[in-house]
Amino acid sequence: MSNLFATRHHFQPLAAGSNWQAGGLLPLEPTGAAAGELALNPLAGALQGFQYRSATSDHKWFDYVLLGVLSVLIHSAAMDQFRGASLEQDFVEPPKPEPKVQITLSRPRPVVPPPIVQAPPPKPKVVPLKPPKEKPKPVLKPVVQQAPVPDPTPAPIVDAAPTPAPPAPPAPVVEEKITPPTAGADYLNNPPPEYPEIAQERGWEGKVLMKVHVQPNGKPDSVSVVKSSGQAVLDDAAVKTVSKWSFVPAKRGDTPVAGYVTVPITFNLS
């Protein structure tokens, strides 16, 4: 044992051209399969080229042990290299991560309500105004003039006497021409009678025929209804109006005289 620990071992590089057998050196170069594994192991490559020198040649068994240890190390390195190559072959490329979808959230725009369109105010209903009813004017028909009846001339009274000589023929009696009264030009200036409202509301119509006594001054002094319209209201309105009219008096020659005239008044709503 003392010789074992007293033995010194040195590792030094092998010089080129040196005689390793003369110096009692053992080469560290593997042979056979170990040489192939040494080429794949970087650790074994680093030890290649070194030589082992033993100061004592008697203890060769230690050299064999050391060579065994080195062989184990070389084999272990070769196995590790083989396993690493196997792991590289079994390595499956992991699936690529799915592309990330980036979603950007933005603040929603405020919803602007549509402007409220106010409906135009309803147009006021236009109620057509009823035109006032025009009072129908009575139709005035031409006046039928009635010739005055002249007073009869009394026959002369002849006294009984002896038969005288035949008298001279009397002068012819010249009768004056009598003109009946008329409304004449003044007739158009006389206002028509007003149509009574009650007669308009009830739709009364009719014709009134009146006999008017005209004075020499042309003013009537009496008006009488010859033919009624059938409605006293219409008759009264006609008499009241004609009583205020003016007439052209009747004339005997050039002298105005009293006389009668007939006046018709027609009330018609159409």
Secondary structure, 3 states (H helix, E strand, C coil): CHHHHHCCEEEEECCCCCCCCCCCEEECCCCCHHHHHHHHCHHHHHHCCEEEEECCCCCHHHHHHHHHHHHHHHHHHHHHHHHHHHHHHHCCCCCCCCCCCCCCCCCCCCCCCCCCCCCCCCCCCCCCCCCCCCCCCCEECCCEECCCCCCCCCCCCCCCCCCCCCCCCCCCCCCCCEECCECHHHHHHCCCCCCCHHHHHHCCCEEEEEEEEECCCCCEEEEEEEECCCCHHHHHHHHHHHCCCCCECEEECCEEECEEEEEEEEECCC
